[in-house]
């Protein structure tokens, strides 16, 4: 293998690919990046066996070949090089890198030892709007579980039909759902009416990070039905799908509500921030006292003090006292874009609904906390 390429291109590629290397593993090969030539370009690959990436960059290829090198060291080294051309050549099982006045060799492991990356099943691939996907992921990903107690809850349920797709995430204490109605219908493979996948939340967050200025993204199953692929112009992200049955989330969403509260997004955000100073020292609990034309938020931490904040609000329905984990409300407010939030409630121990009034297809359901007398 012998080639020439630009440091700035290789630096960006290594920075992206190195995130998918397994940091702690008993298999040394998983700590390496696979470098290979592919149809006139250089391809970098990495995997932790659950999530993998193929990333292509331009290069002048003089001799084809492939090899793996330690991810941490080569990524750090290339970042220190000056911009401009650099030469890579495989010599006696060492990867030689020449740039400016630098001549360095890296130990390698044969490419044959690197895990085989599954290929896309071309019959399963379909195309959707990239910006709609990444925006929707940013609105709901925080509701997915972060521990593996119930692995299926670390994923996002993705459901596709011809005219819309929906994303659902829940950790058992809160649930977020975003429904995207499509202007341009999508063509699903094999003329299917509906497709459902449980994709790890981390995978979808990584897709959002790696997305460039492209408008479309191709997605679908791999040759291994337990793998899923996201295809952009210069990269592929391959992810394991989560096995198991996703909770019947429709049963969690109350069909109707007794009390509706319309409140300023900015005012509620400010109130939650102030209440958090006290509530984070008291199990993160913030109480809502719903009155006729106002909402009183309060938090009490005996070792620090207590506070009350009154917000003007338009209230429809019955007065109510209810308590929530302030972090769940804060996460929701962080992705709200509208000027007003609609809070729908029933009783003090039944789930509440939080909606961004500018986005009626986005709902956030939060389980309340029992109020201590």
VEXNU-573222 format. One record per residue (C-alpha): x, y, z; chain. Coordinates in Angstrom, 3 decimals. Example, Ala and Ser with C-alpha at 12.3 -4.5 7.8 and 13.67 -1.06 7.14 Angstrom:
BEGIN
[node [12.300 -4.500 7.800] A]
[node [13.670 -1.060 7.140] A]
! end
This chain:
BEGIN
[node [0.000 0.000 0.000] A]
[node [1.330 3.414 -0.993] A]
[node [-0.592 6.679 -1.260] A]
[node [-0.564 10.453 -0.791] A]
[node [-3.302 12.556 0.775] A]
[node [-3.911 15.805 2.680] A]
[node [-3.305 15.962 6.417] A]
[node [-6.474 17.991 6.983] A]
[node [-8.644 15.312 5.349] A]
[node [-6.999 12.444 7.209] A]
[node [-7.186 14.344 10.499] A]
[node [-10.938 14.890 10.199] A]
[node [-11.511 11.290 9.143] A]
[node [-9.491 9.842 12.031] A]
[node [-11.247 12.126 14.494] A]
[node [-14.615 10.787 13.387] A]
[node [-13.651 7.133 12.981] A]
[node [-11.726 6.859 16.270] A]
[node [-14.941 7.444 18.250] A]
[node [-16.113 3.991 17.189] A]
[node [-13.054 2.115 18.418] A]
[node [-13.652 -0.051 21.457] A]
[node [-11.720 1.654 24.316] A]
[node [-11.512 -1.427 26.529] A]
[node [-11.371 -4.811 24.898] A]
[node [-9.632 -8.139 25.201] A]
[node [-9.286 -8.181 21.415] A]
[node [-6.377 -5.894 20.414] A]
[node [-7.685 -5.642 16.835] A]
[node [-10.745 -3.718 18.078] A]
[node [-8.413 -0.966 19.271] A]
[node [-7.213 -0.495 15.706] A]
[node [-8.478 1.361 12.658] A]
[node [-8.581 -0.500 9.351] A]
[node [-6.960 1.540 6.574] A]
[node [-7.599 0.254 3.058] A]
[node [-7.709 1.461 -0.519] A]
[node [-11.088 1.289 -2.223] A]
[node [-11.819 2.326 -5.823] A]
[node [-9.358 5.206 -5.901] A]
[node [-10.117 6.444 -2.388] A]
[node [-8.861 5.669 1.100] A]
[node [-11.325 3.947 3.428] A]
[node [-11.043 4.047 7.212] A]
[node [-13.070 1.559 9.264] A]
[node [-13.602 0.977 12.968] A]
[node [-16.015 -1.062 15.065] A]
[node [-16.807 -2.011 18.644] A]
[node [-18.907 -4.946 17.343] A]
[node [-22.121 -3.050 18.115] A]
[node [-21.490 0.086 16.093] A]
[node [-19.135 0.455 13.145] A]
[node [-18.171 3.033 10.559] A]
[node [-16.730 3.150 7.043] A]
[node [-15.366 6.570 6.073] A]
[node [-13.956 7.461 2.643] A]
[node [-11.549 10.300 1.783] A]
[node [-9.774 11.318 -1.397] A]
[node [-6.197 10.139 -1.958] A]
[node [-3.670 9.557 -4.741] A]
[node [-3.272 5.780 -4.719] A]
[node [-0.001 4.394 -6.094] A]
[node [-0.345 0.888 -4.691] A]
[node [-3.428 -0.867 -3.344] A]
[node [-3.442 -2.505 0.069] A]
[node [-4.876 -2.647 3.573] A]
[node [-3.624 -2.743 7.169] A]
[node [-4.767 -1.870 10.697] A]
[node [-3.030 0.566 13.058] A]
[node [-3.591 1.588 16.713] A]
[node [-6.379 4.181 16.770] A]
[node [-5.330 6.343 19.699] A]
[node [-1.741 6.800 18.620] A]
[node [-2.245 7.476 14.905] A]
[node [-5.163 9.840 15.552] A]
[node [-3.119 11.862 18.022] A]
[node [-0.017 11.836 15.824] A]
[node [-1.776 13.020 12.664] A]
[node [-3.452 15.839 14.606] A]
[node [0.028 17.218 15.415] A]
[node [1.163 17.303 11.776] A]
[node [1.062 20.504 9.766] A]
[node [-1.497 20.839 7.003] A]
[node [-0.453 19.725 3.529] A]
[node [0.487 16.503 1.778] A]
[node [1.545 13.395 3.687] A]
[node [2.714 10.034 2.359] A]
[node [1.590 6.654 3.702] A]
[node [3.367 3.439 2.760] A]
[node [3.257 -0.095 4.129] A]
[node [6.842 -1.379 4.556] A]
[node [7.685 -4.673 6.256] A]
[node [4.445 -4.704 8.221] A]
[node [5.030 -1.147 9.435] A]
[node [2.954 1.832 8.298] A]
[node [5.391 4.578 7.340] A]
[node [4.163 8.185 7.481] A]
[node [6.218 10.975 5.956] A]
[node [5.262 14.640 6.283] A]
[node [7.484 17.714 6.133] A]
[node [10.546 16.744 8.212] A]
[node [8.840 13.824 9.940] A]
[node [9.439 10.145 9.182] A]
[node [7.535 7.760 11.459] A]
[node [6.613 4.070 11.572] A]
[node [3.556 2.543 13.236] A]
[node [3.181 -1.083 14.305] A]
[node [0.344 -2.868 12.538] A]
[node [-1.954 -5.872 12.743] A]
[node [-2.947 -7.615 9.472] A]
[node [-6.223 -6.496 7.935] A]
[node [-7.335 -10.129 7.768] A]
[node [-7.745 -10.085 11.570] A]
[node [-10.218 -7.184 11.439] A]
[node [-13.910 -8.139 11.880] A]
[node [-15.907 -8.326 8.663] A]
[node [-18.237 -5.340 8.337] A]
[node [-21.706 -6.352 7.080] A]
[node [-22.789 -4.898 3.754] A]
[node [-26.082 -3.201 2.995] A]
[node [-28.945 -5.280 1.659] A]
[node [-29.654 -3.163 -1.420] A]
[node [-33.231 -4.418 -1.662] A]
[node [-33.989 -3.047 1.801] A]
[node [-32.578 0.463 1.302] A]
[node [-34.874 3.482 1.193] A]
[node [-34.269 7.237 1.363] A]
[node [-35.574 9.884 3.780] A]
[node [-34.958 13.560 4.501] A]
[node [-31.796 13.901 6.594] A]
[node [-32.691 17.162 8.360] A]
[node [-36.054 15.790 9.483] A]
[node [-34.370 12.715 10.943] A]
[node [-31.584 14.561 12.781] A]
[node [-33.931 17.235 14.135] A]
[node [-36.346 14.601 15.426] A]
[node [-33.549 12.611 17.077] A]
[node [-32.364 15.729 18.934] A]
[node [-35.886 16.223 20.301] A]
[node [-36.365 12.776 21.818] A]
[node [-33.031 10.956 22.315] A]
[node [-32.640 12.203 25.891] A]
[node [-35.654 10.109 26.946] A]
[node [-33.965 6.805 26.106] A]
[node [-32.510 4.838 29.012] A]
[node [-28.769 5.142 29.648] A]
[node [-28.298 1.899 31.613] A]
[node [-28.625 -1.676 30.370] A]
[node [-31.106 -2.908 32.985] A]
[node [-33.649 -3.180 30.163] A]
[node [-31.552 -3.034 26.977] A]
[node [-34.540 -2.433 24.699] A]
[node [-35.149 0.918 26.447] A]
[node [-31.700 2.178 25.409] A]
[node [-33.041 2.195 21.871] A]
[node [-35.381 4.407 19.880] A]
[node [-38.397 2.810 18.230] A]
[node [-38.381 3.930 14.590] A]
[node [-41.550 3.288 12.586] A]
[node [-41.837 4.123 8.897] A]
[node [-44.879 4.270 6.631] A]
[node [-45.283 5.705 3.156] A]
[node [-46.546 9.073 4.441] A]
[node [-44.826 9.525 7.807] A]
[node [-42.321 8.183 10.267] A]
[node [-42.274 8.322 14.052] A]
[node [-39.596 8.069 16.709] A]
[node [-40.297 7.009 20.305] A]
[node [-37.943 6.931 23.281] A]
[node [-38.651 6.032 26.909] A]
[node [-36.692 5.104 30.027] A]
[node [-39.754 3.996 31.970] A]
[node [-40.170 7.353 33.746] A]
[node [-40.716 9.582 30.724] A]
[node [-41.581 9.130 27.070] A]
[node [-40.981 11.289 24.022] A]
[node [-42.650 10.828 20.652] A]
[node [-42.131 12.736 17.412] A]
[node [-44.297 12.081 14.352] A]
[node [-43.036 13.456 11.041] A]
[node [-45.604 13.838 8.290] A]
[node [-43.870 13.649 4.924] A]
[node [-44.564 16.053 2.091] A]
[node [-42.991 13.643 -0.364] A]
[node [-44.012 9.990 0.232] A]
[node [-41.208 7.461 0.632] A]
[node [-41.029 4.121 -1.117] A]
[node [-40.527 1.287 1.346] A]
[node [-38.798 -1.926 0.166] A]
[node [-40.878 -4.833 -1.098] A]
[node [-43.977 -2.591 -1.212] A]
[node [-44.371 -2.905 2.555] A]
[node [-46.898 -0.688 4.332] A]
[node [-44.887 -0.318 7.544] A]
[node [-41.399 -0.996 8.905] A]
[node [-40.323 -0.941 12.558] A]
[node [-36.822 -1.064 14.045] A]
[node [-35.398 -0.561 17.534] A]
[node [-32.163 1.324 16.917] A]
[node [-29.742 2.164 19.751] A]
[node [-30.082 5.793 20.771] A]
[node [-26.322 6.293 20.518] A]
[node [-26.414 5.258 16.869] A]
[node [-28.970 7.900 15.941] A]
[node [-27.118 10.558 17.934] A]
[node [-23.935 9.686 16.033] A]
[node [-25.783 9.983 12.705] A]
[node [-26.819 13.489 13.700] A]
[node [-23.219 14.377 14.611] A]
[node [-21.765 13.021 11.384] A]
[node [-24.367 14.553 9.077] A]
[node [-22.928 17.248 6.820] A]
[node [-24.755 19.471 4.369] A]
[node [-26.452 16.559 2.661] A]
[node [-30.224 16.648 2.303] A]
[node [-30.982 12.926 2.056] A]
[node [-29.862 9.808 3.866] A]
[node [-30.291 6.189 2.796] A]
[node [-31.189 3.662 5.470] A]
[node [-32.037 -0.022 5.608] A]
[node [-31.087 -3.496 6.731] A]
[node [-27.746 -5.200 6.154] A]
[node [-26.959 -8.640 4.819] A]
[node [-27.198 -9.602 8.499] A]
[node [-30.829 -8.882 9.466] A]
[node [-29.710 -7.904 12.969] A]
[node [-27.703 -4.979 11.563] A]
[node [-28.887 -1.625 10.225] A]
[node [-27.027 0.812 7.971] A]
[node [-27.085 4.577 7.462] A]
[node [-25.529 5.717 4.182] A]
[node [-24.260 9.226 3.445] A]
[node [-22.061 10.366 0.570] A]
[node [-18.691 9.597 2.181] A]
[node [-19.570 7.332 5.088] A]
[node [-21.591 4.383 6.279] A]
[node [-22.656 3.779 9.849] A]
[node [-23.493 0.161 10.680] A]
[node [-25.380 -0.575 13.878] A]
[node [-26.717 -3.619 15.651] A]
[node [-30.476 -3.582 16.125] A]
[node [-31.886 -4.200 19.600] A]
[node [-33.800 -7.422 20.093] A]
[node [-36.911 -7.601 22.221] A]
[node [-40.400 -6.177 22.334] A]
[node [-40.724 -2.436 22.787] A]
[node [-43.257 -1.325 25.444] A]
[node [-46.781 -0.582 24.246] A]
[node [-46.184 3.149 24.492] A]
[node [-49.717 4.028 23.333] A]
[node [-51.027 2.719 26.643] A]
[node [-48.756 5.145 28.504] A]
[node [-50.204 8.196 26.751] A]
[node [-53.498 9.205 28.429] A]
[node [-56.376 9.483 25.926] A]
[node [-57.774 12.636 27.580] A]
[node [-56.968 15.195 30.263] A]
[node [-58.919 17.172 32.869] A]
[node [-56.630 20.194 33.165] A]
[node [-54.824 22.192 30.473] A]
[node [-52.201 24.806 31.378] A]
[node [-50.832 27.253 28.815] A]
[node [-47.633 28.920 30.038] A]
[node [-44.747 30.894 28.541] A]
[node [-41.811 28.678 27.589] A]
[node [-39.302 31.303 28.718] A]
[node [-41.042 31.862 32.071] A]
[node [-41.301 28.139 32.796] A]
[node [-37.652 27.583 31.833] A]
[node [-36.509 30.346 34.177] A]
[node [-38.697 29.021 36.997] A]
[node [-37.380 25.469 36.607] A]
[node [-33.783 26.730 36.698] A]
[node [-34.413 28.624 39.933] A]
[node [-36.291 25.712 41.501] A]
[node [-33.475 23.331 40.554] A]
[node [-31.108 25.082 42.991] A]
[node [-33.244 23.667 45.784] A]
[node [-34.822 20.571 44.217] A]
[node [-31.556 18.905 43.210] A]
[node [-30.797 18.645 46.931] A]
[node [-34.176 17.022 47.524] A]
[node [-34.527 14.114 45.052] A]
[node [-34.966 16.579 42.130] A]
[node [-38.611 17.158 43.084] A]
[node [-40.426 20.326 42.031] A]
[node [-44.095 20.800 42.962] A]
[node [-46.721 22.380 40.712] A]
[node [-49.748 23.973 42.358] A]
[node [-52.226 24.655 39.546] A]
[node [-54.635 27.497 40.367] A]
[node [-57.245 29.390 38.353] A]
[node [-54.947 31.775 36.494] A]
[node [-51.464 30.844 37.686] A]
[node [-49.020 28.054 38.408] A]
[node [-46.974 28.031 41.587] A]
[node [-43.695 26.096 41.448] A]
[node [-42.011 25.217 44.731] A]
[node [-39.001 23.256 45.907] A]
[node [-37.867 22.470 49.422] A]
[node [-34.433 21.312 50.584] A]
[node [-34.213 21.450 54.416] A]
[node [-30.414 21.768 54.397] A]
[node [-30.525 24.727 51.975] A]
[node [-33.930 26.378 52.129] A]
[node [-37.026 26.638 49.975] A]
[node [-38.515 28.754 47.215] A]
[node [-41.793 29.530 45.500] A]
[node [-42.300 31.001 42.048] A]
[node [-45.648 32.166 40.651] A]
[node [-46.183 32.115 36.898] A]
[node [-49.034 33.669 34.972] A]
[node [-50.865 30.973 33.025] A]
[node [-54.108 30.246 31.248] A]
[node [-55.704 27.334 33.058] A]
[node [-58.590 25.295 31.701] A]
[node [-60.070 22.689 34.027] A]
[node [-59.632 21.665 37.644] A]
[node [-56.997 22.979 40.114] A]
[node [-54.385 20.376 40.973] A]
[node [-51.194 19.737 42.929] A]
[node [-48.610 17.494 41.264] A]
[node [-44.830 16.994 41.430] A]
[node [-42.230 16.074 38.807] A]
[node [-38.502 15.439 38.485] A]
[node [-37.262 18.858 37.364] A]
[node [-34.564 17.311 35.115] A]
[node [-37.197 15.688 32.915] A]
[node [-38.957 19.018 32.414] A]
[node [-35.656 20.799 31.838] A]
[node [-34.653 18.322 29.112] A]
[node [-37.965 18.891 27.345] A]
[node [-37.742 22.684 27.582] A]
[node [-34.225 22.619 26.128] A]
[node [-35.601 21.432 22.766] A]
[node [-38.725 23.608 22.702] A]
[node [-38.770 26.278 20.013] A]
[node [-42.223 27.769 20.549] A]
[node [-43.130 30.653 22.837] A]
[node [-45.744 28.658 24.745] A]
[node [-45.920 25.243 26.386] A]
[node [-49.129 23.278 26.915] A]
[node [-49.183 21.056 30.008] A]
[node [-52.001 18.512 30.216] A]
[node [-52.803 16.810 33.530] A]
[node [-55.345 14.489 35.143] A]
[node [-54.495 13.517 38.715] A]
[node [-51.493 13.848 41.006] A]
[node [-50.271 10.303 40.306] A]
[node [-51.077 9.947 36.587] A]
[node [-48.740 10.890 33.718] A]
[node [-48.629 14.481 32.517] A]
[node [-48.197 15.616 28.920] A]
[node [-45.864 18.469 27.929] A]
[node [-46.204 19.899 24.415] A]
[node [-44.363 22.566 22.459] A]
[node [-47.207 24.629 21.009] A]
[node [-45.172 25.277 17.860] A]
[node [-44.797 21.541 17.216] A]
[node [-48.064 19.618 17.754] A]
[node [-46.465 16.366 16.531] A]
[node [-43.985 16.319 19.434] A]
[node [-45.200 15.165 22.868] A]
[node [-43.359 14.462 26.100] A]
[node [-44.989 12.308 28.793] A]
[node [-43.626 12.443 32.357] A]
[node [-44.551 10.228 35.296] A]
[node [-45.210 12.325 38.421] A]
[node [-43.500 11.949 41.785] A]
[node [-45.552 11.192 44.887] A]
[node [-45.927 14.313 46.994] A]
[node [-44.710 13.871 50.560] A]
[node [-46.967 15.481 53.174] A]
! end
